[in-house]
Amino acid sequence: MTNKQAIGDKIKALRLSKGLTQSELAGEDMTKSMLSQIENGRALPSMRSLQILAERLGVDAGYFLEDDQSAELATMARDIEVQFKQKNYKAVIARVQPLLDGKLPVTVDAARLMEFYVAACYYTGSAGGEEAVARAAEIYERFGLFVESAKVQYLTYALLFTQGRYKESLELIRSVREKYRSKKVGNNFLFELDLHYAESVTLSALGDYNGSKEAAQAAVALSREENVFYLTDHLYRVLSNLALMSGDLDGAKQNLEKARLYVELSENEESVQLLRLAEIRLANAEQRYEEALELGSSFHVTGDRYLSSRNLTAGIALYHLQRDDEALAALSRVTLTDDVHHPLDRAAVFTSYAYKARIYARAGKMEEARQQSQIAYERVQHYPPSVYCTFIRDTYRELHQQ
C-alpha cells in the first residue's frame, strides 16, 4: 500500500510542475489547509478527493496508488540521480542499460531512470539514447506530465547535435517548444531558457549568426522579465563571441563584462574557466598579446579541453609576437577533445594548423607549411562560414599559390 507521504510527495511535485498554487489546486472541493496536510504526509485523501486532484493535475488516480513493488525502482532512481550529479556518466549507463532490455514498469521513476540514461549517453558520446527518450516521453505523457515529456524529448537535441545533425536538432527544439506551449499549465521558465539557449547554439552551428543572436537576446529578455538568471552568463558569452566574430570588439567587451557579473554571483567553476578563456580571446583580438599571455599563465585550468584552449590562445599570442619557437610548442599541444562538438569550436581548434603553417612559412619551410595548411583546410570543408574558416582558407590559398 502506498503511504501517505508518497501520495503527498507526488501531488506536490505535480502541482509545482504545472505551476499551480495550493489554493488553485484545492479549488472549492477542499481547503488549502487540508491540501497542505495531504502534501506534507499528515493526511490521507479520500478516494473521491484523490480523483478530483488527479483530474485537475491531468493524471489517472492510479498514479498516486502505485504499490510497494515500485519502491525498489524509486530507490534506484535516487541513487542514479546522485551518480549523475557526480558526473559518473559511465556508471549511470552501466546500471541502467541492462534494465532497458527487460520490461520496466510504467512508472515515473522508470521514466526518470531513462532520462538520466539519455543525458549520460550524450555526455559520453554513447549510442542508444534515442529509443530511451521515446519510452520516457510516452510514460510521462501517460501520467499527464507534458512538461516532463517535453524536457526528455529536448534531450534528443543534444544527441543529434553531437552527431552533426544540426538541422534535425533545430527542428526538434522548435517542435518541443510548440508541444510545451500547447500543453503546459503555468510556466517553467528554466526550461524555456534551455530552449532559447539550445536554439541559439544550433543556429550558430548552421551559420545563422543573426538568428543565433536573436535567440540569445530573447533568453536574456525573458530572464530580466521574470527575474530568473539561469544560463545568463552563458548567454552573454554567446553574444560576446558572436560580436567578436563580426568584428564588433566593443560589443564583445560589453557582453563579456555582463557575463562576468553573473559568473561572480554563481561561483560556478566551469563558468569561471569559460569566462577566463573568453577574456584571453578578446585580448588577442584587441592585439593585447602580452596581456593575453599573462592572463593565460595565471589561469589554472581543469580538464583537457580547457588546457587545449589555453594552449591555442597562447600560441596565437606568441605567433603575433613573433616568438615562433614558443608558439610552435604551444600550438603543437592543441588537441581536439571528445567533448568539442560545435563546428565553431572545432574550427577554432583547427586554426592551430594554419598558425603553424604560417610560422613554418616565415622560416622558409614551405613543405611543412603547405602540409599543415592542407590539414586545416580539409577539416573545415563542410563547416559554416566563420572567421576561423576564413583564416584557414586564406592561409591555404596564400601558401599553395606560391
C-alpha positions in Angstrom: 0.0 0.0 0.0 1.4 3.4 -0.9 2.0 5.5 2.2 0.6 9.0 2.9 4.0 10.7 2.4 4.5 9.1 -1.0 1.0 10.3 -2.2 1.6 13.8 -0.8 5.0 14.0 -2.5 3.5 13.1 -5.9 0.7 15.6 -5.6 3.1 18.4 -4.6 5.6 17.5 -7.4 2.8 17.5 -10.0 1.3 20.7 -8.7 4.6 22.6 -8.8 5.4 21.2 -12.3 2.2 22.6 -13.6 2.7 26.0 -11.9 -0.4 25.8 -9.6 -0.7 27.2 -6.1 -2.3 25.2 -3.3 -5.4 27.4 -3.5 -5.8 26.9 -7.2 -5.5 23.1 -6.9 -7.7 22.8 -3.9 -10.5 24.8 -5.6 -13.9 24.6 -3.8 -13.7 20.9 -3.1 -11.2 21.1 -0.2 -9.5 23.7 1.9 -6.0 24.9 1.3 -5.1 23.7 4.8 -6.3 20.2 4.0 -4.3 20.1 0.8 -1.2 21.2 2.7 -1.7 18.4 5.2 -2.0 15.9 2.3 1.1 17.2 0.6 3.1 17.0 3.8 2.0 13.4 4.5 -0.1 14.3 7.5 -3.4 13.3 6.0 -4.6 10.7 3.5 -7.1 11.9 0.9 -10.4 10.1 0.3 -10.7 8.3 -3.0 -13.1 11.0 -4.2 -10.6 13.7 -3.2 -7.8 11.8 -4.9 -9.9 11.5 -8.1 -10.6 15.3 -8.1 -6.9 16.1 -7.6 -5.9 13.6 -10.3 -8.3 15.1 -12.8 -7.1 18.7 -12.1 -3.5 17.5 -12.4 -4.2 15.6 -15.6 -3.3 12.1 -14.4 -5.0 8.9 -13.6 -5.8 8.4 -9.9 -3.9 5.1 -10.0 -0.7 7.1 -10.4 -0.9 8.0 -6.8 -1.5 4.5 -5.7 1.4 2.6 -7.2 2.2 -0.2 -4.7 5.4 -1.0 -3.0 6.7 -3.0 -5.9 7.9 0.3 -7.2 9.8 1.2 -4.1 13.0 -0.5 -5.3 12.9 1.4 -8.6 12.3 4.7 -6.7 15.4 4.0 -4.6 17.4 3.2 -7.7 16.3 6.4 -9.3 17.5 8.4 -6.3 20.9 6.5 -6.4 21.3 7.1 -10.1 20.5 10.8 -9.7 23.4 11.1 -7.2 25.7 9.3 -9.7 24.6 11.6 -12.4 25.1 14.8 -10.4 28.6 13.5 -9.6 29.2 13.1 -13.4 29.7 9.4 -13.1 28.1 9.0 -16.5 29.6 5.7 -17.4 28.3 4.2 -14.1 24.8 5.5 -14.9 24.9 3.8 -18.3 26.2 0.6 -16.9 23.5 0.4 -14.3 20.5 1.5 -16.4 21.3 -0.1 -19.7 20.6 -3.7 -18.6 17.1 -2.7 -17.5 16.2 -1.4 -20.9 16.3 -4.9 -22.4 13.7 -6.1 -19.9 10.2 -4.8 -19.1 10.4 -1.7 -16.9 7.2 -0.9 -15.1 5.3 2.1 -16.5 6.1 4.4 -13.6 7.5 7.9 -13.4 10.6 6.6 -11.7 11.2 4.3 -14.7 11.0 7.4 -16.9 13.4 9.3 -14.7 15.9 6.4 -15.0 15.7 6.6 -18.7 16.1 10.4 -18.6 19.3 10.1 -16.7 20.5 7.4 -19.1 19.8 9.6 -22.1 21.7 12.5 -20.7 24.6 10.2 -19.8 24.7 8.9 -23.3 25.1 12.5 -24.5 28.0 13.3 -22.2 29.8 10.1 -23.1 29.0 10.1 -26.8 27.3 6.7 -26.4 24.7 5.3 -28.7 21.2 4.1 -27.7 19.7 7.2 -26.2 17.0 8.0 -28.7 14.9 4.9 -28.0 15.0 5.6 -24.3 13.8 9.2 -25.0 10.7 7.8 -26.8 9.9 5.4 -23.9 10.4 8.0 -21.2 8.3 10.6 -23.0 5.5 8.1 -23.5 5.4 7.3 -19.8 5.4 11.0 -18.8 2.5 11.7 -21.2 0.5 8.8 -19.9 0.6 10.5 -16.5 -0.2 13.9 -18.0 3.3 15.2 -17.3 3.6 17.1 -20.5 6.3 19.4 -19.4 8.4 16.5 -18.3 7.7 14.8 -21.6 8.9 17.9 -23.5 12.0 18.1 -21.4 13.0 14.5 -22.1 12.4 14.9 -25.8 14.6 18.0 -25.7 17.5 15.8 -24.7 17.4 14.3 -28.2 18.5 17.7 -29.4 21.9 17.1 -27.7 22.2 13.6 -29.2 21.5 14.9 -32.7 23.9 17.8 -32.2 26.8 15.6 -31.2 26.2 13.7 -34.4 26.4 16.8 -36.5 22.7 16.7 -37.4 22.1 20.4 -36.8 19.0 20.9 -39.0 17.3 18.0 -37.3 18.4 19.4 -33.9 16.8 22.8 -34.7 13.6 21.2 -35.9 13.3 19.2 -32.7 13.9 22.2 -30.5 11.1 24.1 -32.3 8.8 21.1 -32.2 9.3 20.6 -28.5 8.7 24.3 -27.9 5.3 24.0 -29.7 4.3 21.0 -27.7 5.3 22.7 -24.5 3.3 25.8 -25.3 0.2 23.9 -26.3 0.1 21.6 -23.3 1.7 23.4 -20.4 -0.1 24.5 -17.3 1.7 27.5 -15.9 5.3 28.4 -16.9 8.6 26.6 -16.5 11.0 29.5 -17.2 14.1 27.4 -16.7 13.0 25.1 -19.5 12.1 28.0 -21.7 15.6 29.4 -21.2 17.0 26.0 -22.1 15.1 26.0 -25.3 16.3 29.5 -26.3 19.9 28.7 -25.5 19.7 25.4 -27.5 18.2 27.3 -30.4 20.9 29.9 -30.3 23.7 27.4 -30.2 22.2 25.3 -33.0 21.6 28.3 -35.2 25.2 29.3 -34.9 26.2 25.8 -35.8 24.2 26.2 -39.0 25.9 29.6 -39.7 22.8 31.7 -39.0 24.6 34.1 -36.7 21.8 36.8 -36.7 19.2 34.1 -35.7 21.6 32.9 -33.0 21.9 36.4 -31.6 18.1 36.9 -31.6 17.5 33.7 -29.8 20.2 34.6 -27.1 18.7 38.1 -26.7 15.2 36.6 -26.3 16.5 34.4 -23.5 18.2 37.4 -21.8 14.9 39.4 -22.1 13.0 36.5 -20.6 15.5 36.4 -17.7 15.1 40.0 -17.0 11.3 40.0 -17.3 10.9 37.0 -14.9 13.9 37.8 -12.7 15.3 34.3 -13.4 19.0 34.4 -14.2 19.6 30.8 -15.2 22.2 30.4 -18.0 22.7 34.2 -18.1 26.5 34.1 -18.0 26.5 31.5 -20.9 24.1 33.7 -22.9 26.2 36.8 -22.6 29.3 34.8 -23.6 27.4 33.6 -26.7 26.6 37.2 -27.5 30.2 38.3 -26.8 31.5 35.6 -29.1 29.1 36.5 -31.9 30.1 40.1 -31.6 33.8 39.1 -31.7 33.3 37.1 -34.9 31.6 40.0 -36.6 34.5 42.4 -35.7 32.4 44.3 -33.1 35.1 44.4 -30.3 33.1 46.9 -28.2 30.1 44.7 -28.3 32.2 41.7 -27.4 33.7 43.5 -24.4 30.4 44.8 -23.1 28.7 41.4 -23.2 31.7 39.8 -21.6 31.5 42.4 -18.7 27.9 41.4 -18.2 28.8 37.7 -18.2 31.5 38.4 -15.6 28.8 39.8 -13.2 26.8 36.6 -13.3 29.8 34.4 -13.1 30.9 36.1 -9.9 27.4 35.5 -8.5 27.2 31.9 -9.4 30.8 31.0 -8.5 30.5 28.0 -10.9 33.9 26.6 -11.7 33.1 25.8 -15.3 31.7 29.3 -15.9 34.8 30.8 -14.3 37.1 28.8 -16.8 34.9 29.7 -19.8 34.9 33.3 -18.9 38.7 33.4 -18.5 39.2 31.8 -21.9 36.8 34.4 -23.4 38.8 37.2 -21.8 42.1 35.8 -23.3 40.5 35.5 -26.8 39.3 39.1 -26.5 42.8 40.3 -25.5 44.2 38.6 -28.6 41.5 40.1 -30.8 42.4 43.6 -29.4 46.1 42.9 -30.1 46.9 42.9 -26.4 49.2 39.9 -26.8 51.4 40.3 -23.8 48.3 40.7 -21.6 46.8 37.6 -23.2 49.9 35.6 -22.2 49.8 37.0 -18.6 46.1 36.0 -18.3 46.9 32.5 -19.6 49.8 32.0 -17.3 47.7 32.8 -14.3 44.8 30.6 -15.5 44.8 27.3 -13.6 42.8 25.0 -15.9 41.0 21.8 -15.1 40.3 19.3 -17.9 41.9 18.6 -21.2 39.5 20.8 -23.2 40.4 24.0 -21.2 44.1 23.2 -21.3 44.0 22.8 -25.1 42.1 26.1 -25.4 44.7 27.9 -23.3 47.5 26.5 -25.4 45.7 27.7 -28.5 45.3 31.3 -27.2 48.9 31.3 -26.0 50.1 30.0 -29.4 48.2 32.8 -31.2 49.6 35.5 -29.0 53.2 34.1 -29.3 52.7 33.9 -33.1 51.9 37.6 -33.3 54.8 38.5 -31.0 57.0 36.5 -33.4 58.2 34.2 -30.7 57.9 31.4 -33.2 59.6 28.5 -31.3 57.4 29.1 -28.3 54.3 29.5 -30.5 55.0 26.2 -32.3 55.4 24.4 -28.9 52.1 25.8 -27.6 50.2 25.1 -30.9 51.5 21.5 -31.0 49.8 20.9 -27.7 46.4 21.8 -29.1 44.1 18.8 -29.4 40.5 18.2 -30.4 39.0 16.6 -27.3 35.9 14.3 -27.4 33.6 16.9 -25.8 34.1 19.5 -28.6 31.0 19.2 -30.8 30.2 22.7 -32.1 31.6 23.4 -35.6 32.8 26.9 -34.5 34.8 25.4 -31.6 36.2 22.7 -33.8 37.2 25.2 -36.5 38.9 27.3 -33.8 40.9 24.2 -32.8 41.9 23.6 -36.5 43.3 27.2 -36.8 46.3 25.8 -34.8 47.4 24.1 -38.0 47.1 27.3 -40.0 49.1 29.2 -37.5 51.8 26.5 -37.5 51.7 26.7 -41.3 52.4 30.5 -41.2 55.2 30.0 -38.7 56.9 27.4 -41.0 56.4 29.7 -44.0 58.0 32.5 -42.1 61.0 30.2 -41.5 61.1 29.3 -45.2 60.0 25.7 -44.6 57.4 25.7 -47.3 56.8 21.9 -47.5 55.9 21.8 -43.8 53.8 24.9 -44.1 51.8 23.6 -47.0 51.3 20.3 -45.2 49.9 22.0 -42.1 47.6 24.3 -44.1 46.3 21.3 -46.1 45.3 19.6 -42.8 43.4 22.6 -41.6 41.8 23.3 -45.0 40.5 19.7 -45.4 39.0 19.6 -41.9 36.8 22.6 -42.3 35.4 21.9 -45.8 31.9 21.4 -44.6 31.8 23.9 -41.8 29.7 27.1 -42.0 31.5 30.4 -42.8 33.3 31.9 -39.9 36.4 34.0 -39.1 38.2 30.7 -38.3 37.4 29.1 -41.6 38.3 32.3 -43.5 41.7 32.4 -41.8 42.3 28.8 -42.6 41.2 29.1 -46.2 43.2 32.3 -46.7 46.3 30.6 -45.3 45.8 27.7 -47.6 45.4 29.8 -50.7 48.4 32.0 -49.9 50.7 29.1 -49.4 49.6 27.0 -52.3 49.8 29.8 -54.8 53.5 30.4 -54.1 
